[in-house]
Amino acid sequence: MPLLLSIALVLLALPLGACGLVSTRSVYEGFRTQQRIKDAGTPAPSDALGSYDAYQKERGKAKSAPAGPVPAESP
């Protein structure tokens, strides 16, 4: 009986191990794929998502850029 319980627990735990395979890259690529499917058959939109590497490059630029002056609020 304990062997059967052990096997059952292992079989239940295996699918949960795949949850670690979800990365920010895979999520981004999923959005890109959905956008391509949605826009299939239409002219290429100018706001199409670029590659993940280009996204990371732009994100790095935005993080390293100094913040500009904050505009004063007018009453």
Secondary structure, 3 states (H helix, E strand, C coil): CHHHHHHHHHHHHHHHHHHHHCCHHHHHHHHHHHHHHHCCCCCCCCCCCCCHHHHHHHHHHHHHCCCCCCCCCCC
